[in-house]
Amino acid sequence: MSLDELQNAPAPDAAAPAGPARRTAGGWAALRPLLLRLHFYAGLLIAPFLFLAAATGLLYAGSWQAERILYSHELTVDSVGEQALPLSAQVKAAQGAAPQGKVLGVWPAPEPDATTRVIMENPGLGEGETLTVFVDPYTAGVRGQLTTSGDALPLRAWLSEFHASLQLGEPGRNYSELAASWLWVVALGGLALWIGRRRARTADLVRPDRKATGRRKTLSWHGSIGLWAAVGLVGLSVTGLTWSNYAGENIGQLQDRLGGATPSVAAALKPGAGADGGDEHAGHVMTDGMEMPPPAPVTDVGIDRAVAAARAAGVTESLRVTLPAKGKGYVVKENDKTLPVHLDSVAVDPADGRIMDELRFADYPLLAQLTRFGIDLHMGLTFGIANQLALAALAVAVMFLVVWGYRMWWMRRPTKERRLAVGRAQPRGAWRRLPVTALLPLACVTAVVGWFVPLLGISLAAFLVIDLAAGFTARRRAGRTA
């Protein structure tokens, strides 16, 4: 997989056979020059975005271990006790430490030496941020408070946003979407070029040629490492696009139309039920045309009984409890995303602790399951530390591939010319060599993909405009010289 495979490229058009023979060439001989030119320009212009995405992704891959070290005091207890206190006591301790906060949820300690997290809504926090109070489940002692985003503590939350937008807000997200949009194109195009390259030994396909020198040596490393990384890079590209602004919206709509939307447990209460039935007039009794006061509100069974009911229903691993909101009951979910995953959830009626609804991960649509696995692989969750090391290896591979690509581009510069020069691209007109039976389907597929992945389509159109402008300028210069 190379930025520039031009060492084996055909001679310039002037030395090539002219006429119909050039235009009717089919198969790989016709497609290769087009891939070479596309791979060259994509690598040249998109590579900086790929390098940035890889570098920030490398930092994020290490953030899981880093936050365990940096926030070890908040995440762990000093000593493991014999029995944890009731969750209600732990929540009360958290409320005492942060009286200004409103409790939204509780994450019971997932391990014997871990703390319980009490998630709060707090004035002054940014969008998507919550205040998390960490409580020792054995003593109800508060270990600390941190501003969090989802399950990410401050370090990982910052690195996540840095990877997604370079901390530039919504405009910055275009950089990561552009990188994800082109990564699969560059990876698959380079893979085809590397496999289709003529070589004396098959072993040179899968490992670098140590006997090669100069540009051939760089190309050998670039191609063989790209071959090994190709599947992972395509996976990162596809899963990364699910978070993007434009392509992500199209992916979500397509997933919904195919019946693959991620389901959720039904937690809505019937009018007048639960600790807070929702309708302020629910429960009022009409007698002889007069409205009588409602009955006394039903007492909330409490978080401990709700969790006990969920455990009895088989929801037991790495729990996350959402407290009842207006018109809704408790929602107790599993959040163990390492294989085998535990992602079942139940809704519990706060009036009597009855299970109102349950949702098993096995009942998710197949497309929703695949989406969940893909996102968790991208985040480094599915296989734990092994997953995170694989992501780090892919990030390093991308960074080296970019550097090797630019190095080959520089090494191909015409050294005899005194003026500053760099490697030239594959000669123009490669698309004219394709037969109509291949050109029309290729154009249609390109148009559809460009519409579905908008930043890919827009940037590809920009490449074409730049190429046309460069060709026009070159022809004018040639005319003046003549």
N, C-alpha and C positions, 0 to 999 in steps of 0.2 A: 504494500500500500504506500504509494509515494506521491509526494507533491509534484514530482516532475519525473516522468518516465521517458523523457525525451531522448535518452541515449539510444534507444532502439526505435525512435520515431522515424517515419518515412522521410525521405528527402523533401525539401521545399517543393512547392507546386511547380515551379519552373522546370524542375528536373523530372517531374512525374509524367506519366502518360496522360495525354490530353483527350478531351472528347468524351463520348458516351461510356467508354470503359471505366472511367473514373467515377461516373455517376451511378453505374449499375453494380458496383462492387457490393457484395452482400456479406452477411455473417460478421464474424469477429473483425475481419480486416476492415470493414466499413465502420463498425461501432467503436473500435479502439481509438482512432484519432479524436472522435468526439468526446470520449471519456477522458482522454489525456488533456484536452483543452479545458473541460469543465473542472477536472481535478486540480489542474494548475491554478486556475483563477480562484476556485473555492479555497484551496489551500493558501494562496497568497493573500486573499482579502479577508477570509473568515478565520484564519489561524489565530490571530491575536485574541479573538473572542473565545475560541476553543481553549487557548492557553490560560486565559483568565478564569474560565469556568473550571478547568482542571485544577488550577492552583487553589482557588477558593474551596473547591470540593475536597481537595486533599486536607485542608484545614478542618473542614466539617467532619470528615471521616474520623479524625482524631479527637473530635470534641466530646464524644461519648466517654472515652476514658479520662479525658482532661477534666470534665466536670465532676467525675467521681473523686478525683484527687482534690480539686479546688474546693469543692463543697462537701467534703467528707464529714465535716462537723454537722451540717444540716441533714445529710442523708443517712447517717448512721447513729446508733446509740452507743453510749459508753460501755454498757454491759447488758446482756440479754437476761431478762427476768423469767420467772416461772410462768406467769400468765399475764396477757395483755389486759389493760383496763377496758371497760366498755367504750365504744366509739363516742357515745354521747359525752362521756367525761373528757375525752380528748378534744372534742369540738368545743366544749365549754372552756377548756384551758386556752385554746386558740383564740376564742372570742375575748377572753380576758386580756390577751397579749395585743390584740388588734381590735379594740371595741368599735372603731369606725368602720370596720368591714362588714359586709353582708355575706354570709356563708352560702356558696353556690354548690359545693360538692366536697366529698371526702374521698381520699384514696388511702384505704387501710394499708398498713405496712406489708409489702409483698414478701419480705424475707424476715427471719427472726431478728436480725441485727439492723433492720431498716426502720426509718421513722414513718409516721403517718403524715400525709399531706392534707391540710385543710385549705381548700381553694376559696378565695374571697373576692368579691367585687369591692373595689376600693376607690374612693374619689381621687381624681388627679392622675389616674393611670391612662396610658394611651389605648388606642383601639386594639383589641385582641389581647391586652395584657391583664393579668390578674395578680393578686397578692397571695402568695402561698406561705402558710405558717407550718413549720415542721415540728411535730410533737413526738416525744418519746412515748411509745405505746404502753410502757410498763410503769412509768412514773407520772405521765401527763406533763412532764417538764417541756417547755418550749425551747427547741434547739436553735431557732432562728427564723427570720422572715426574708423572703426574696420576691422580687418582681419576676413573674414568669410569663411565658407565652406558650399556651398549650402545656405540653410536658417538658418543654425546654427551659432550663435554668438560664440565667443571664448570659453566660459565655456562649452556650450553644445557640441561644436565640439570636445573639448578635452575629455569630458566624453563619447561621442559616440565612439571615437577611443579607449578609455580605455576599454569600454565594448566589442568592437569587437576584439581587439588584445592586450589588456594590454599595449598599447603604445610600442609594440615590432615590429611593422611593419608587413609585409606580413607573416613571420614565426609565429607571434603571433596569426594570424587569425585562425590557426589550432586548438587552444584551444577552441574558441567559436564554431567552426564547430563540433568539437568532442562532446562538451556538447550538442549542438542542435541535433546531430545525435543520441545520446543515450537517450535524455530526453523523447521522446515519447515511447521508448522501456521500460524504467524504469517505466514510469507512467502507461502504459497499462498493463504491467506485474504485477506490484504491485496492480493495480485495480482488476485484475482477482484473484489474491491471496487473497485479502481482502474480495471480495464478496463471493468467494468459501470457506471461512473459516467457520467452524462450530461455532455457537453461540447460547446461550440460548434465547436471546432477539433480535428481529429485530432492535430495537432502537439502539443497540450497533453498528449497521452497519454505521449509519450516524452521531453519536455523541460519544464523548469519554465516556468510562465507568468510572465514578467518584469513584466507589467503588473498582476498581481494585488497586492493589499495585505492586510495583517493576517493573519488566520487562513487565508484562501484562498491566500496566498502560501506560508505554511508547509506547507499541505496539498499544494500543487503540487510543492514540492521533495521532500517526504516520499514522495509517490506516484511521481514519475518516477524518483527515485534507487532506490526500492524495486523498480520494474519492471526496471531494468537489473541490479540485484543479485540478483534472485530465483533464477535458476538456480544461481548460485554459492552462495547461502545454503542452498538445498535440498541441494546436494552436500556442503557442510560438515556439515550436520545428519546426513545419512545416514552419511557416513564417520566422523563423530565418534561415532556410536552404536556402531560396531563395537568401540571401545575401552571402552565403558561396562560397568558391573558387571552390570546386570540385562538391559537390552535387548541388550547385547553377547553375553551367554550364549545368548539366544534366537536371535540372528542366526547365531551359530556352529553351533548345533544344526540350524537350518534349512539352512544351507550344507552341512553334512555329509550331511543326508538327501537333498539335491538332487545329491549327488555332486560338490560344488564345493570340498571341503576341499583345502587347499594340500598338495601331496605333498612328500616329502623323499627324498633319496637314501639308499639302503640301504648302511650302512657296517658292519654286523655281520660279524664274522669267524666262520669255521667253527671249531668246537672244536679247540684245539691249534695254530691257525694264528697267524701274526703274531708281533710282538714280545711281545705279552701276550695269550695266547689266551683268557683269561677264566676258565675253569674251572681251579682250582688243581691238579686231578688229571688234566687233559687231557694226553695224550701219554704217560702211564704204560703200560708194556707188561707184560702178564701172561704168565709162562712157568712151566709146570708148577705153576700155582696160586700162584706167588710174584710179587709186584709188584716190577718192576725200576725203577730210577731213570729219569726221563724223559730224552729226548735233550737236548742243549744247546739253549738258547733260540735262536730264529732272530734274527739281527741285523736291527735296524731299518735300512731303506735310507736313512733320514734325510729331512729336510724338503726338501732341494734336489732329490733325485730324485723325491719325491712331486709337487712343483710342476712339475718338468720333464715328468712323465707327464701331469699335468693340462693343461699348455699344449699338449702334443702332441695331446691329445684335443679341443682347441678351447676350453678354458676359460682365457681370457687376460686379461680386463678387470677391473681393480680387485679383485684377489683377496683372499680371506679364508680362511686355512688354520686348521683345527681339528686339533690334534695328537691322536694316537691315545689314546683312553681305554681302560679295561678292556674287552676283547672287541670293540673297534672299530678301524677303520683311520683313515687320514687322510681328512678331508673338505675339499675345495677348492671354494669357491664364488665366483662372480662377484657383485659388488655395485654394478654401474653401473646406477643407476635412472633416469638421464636418457634421454630418447628418442634413438635406439632403445635399449631396455633390453638389458642383458647380465646375465642371472640364471641361467645354466647352472651345474651343479655335478656333481662326480664324487667317488667314493669310491676311495681308493687303498690297496691291500694293503701294509702296512709290511714284509712279508717280502720281496717281490720287485718292488715298484713297479708291479704290475699293476692296471689299472682294473677294480675289482670291480663298479661300477654307475655309471651316468650318468643325469642328469636334465636335460632341456632345457626352458627356459621355454615354448617353443612347444608342449610336450606337456602343460602344465598344463591342467586343466579351464577352460573359458571363465569360469566364475564365480570361480575362484581368480585368474585373470588380471585380471578386472575389480576384484576386491577389492584386489589388489596395486596397480593403477593408482590406485584411489580413495584408498587410504591414503597413497601417495606424493604425490599431488596435495594432499591435506590437509596434509602435512608440508612442502610446498614443494620437492620433489625432482625431479619429472618434467620440468619445463622450466627448472630452475635459477633464476637470478636473476629471470627473467620470472615464474615461478611464485610466488616469494616476494613480488614487488611486487603481484601480483594478490591474494594473501592479505592483504597489508597494506591494499590498497584496499578489500577486502570488510570488513575489521575496522573501518576508519574509517567506511565506509558504515553499518554496524550502529550504531555509536556515535552518528552524526548522526541516524539514523532514530529511535533511542530518545529523543534530546533533542527532536527535532521532535514526536514523539508526545506527550510530556509537555507540551510548550509548547501544542499544540492543546487538550489537556485543560484546561489552565489558562485559555486564552483563551476557552473556552466557558463559563466560570463565570458565573452570574447576577450581574451587576454592580450591579443595583438593590437587592439584599438587603444589609443591613448586616453580617450574620453572615458568617463565613468560609465560602466555598463553592467547589466545583470543578465541572467539567463532569459532566453526568449521562449515564448509559449509555442505550442503546436500551431502550425500554419492555419489560417482561417479557411472556411469553406468545408469543414469536415462533415457538416450535416448534409451537404449536397451529395456526398458519396453513398448515403443510405438509400436503399430502394424505397419506393413509395409505400410498399406493403409494410415496411418497418417504420418509416418516417411518420406516417399518419397516426398509428397507434401510440408511438412515442410522444408525439405532440399532444395527443388527447390525454394521456396519462400525466404528462407534465402539467397541463392546464388544471386538471382535477386536483393533483397534489398541491399545486401552487395556490389554489383557492382554499383547500382544506387547511393548509399550513401557510397562512398569509405572509409571514415574514420571509419564508423561503421563496414564495412566488414573487414578492416585491424585490427582494435582493437579486434574484435570478434575472428579473427584467432589467434591473440596474446594471448587471453584468453585461447584458446584451447591448444596452445603450452605450456603455463605456467601450465595448468591443467595436460597435459600429462607428463610434466617433474616432477611435484609434485607427480603424481601417481607412476611414475617410481622410484623416490627416496624413497617413502614410501614402495614400494614392496621390494626394496633392503634392507632397514632397517629391515623389517619384516623377510626377509630371513636370515640376519645375526643373528638376535635375536634367530630364530629357530635353 
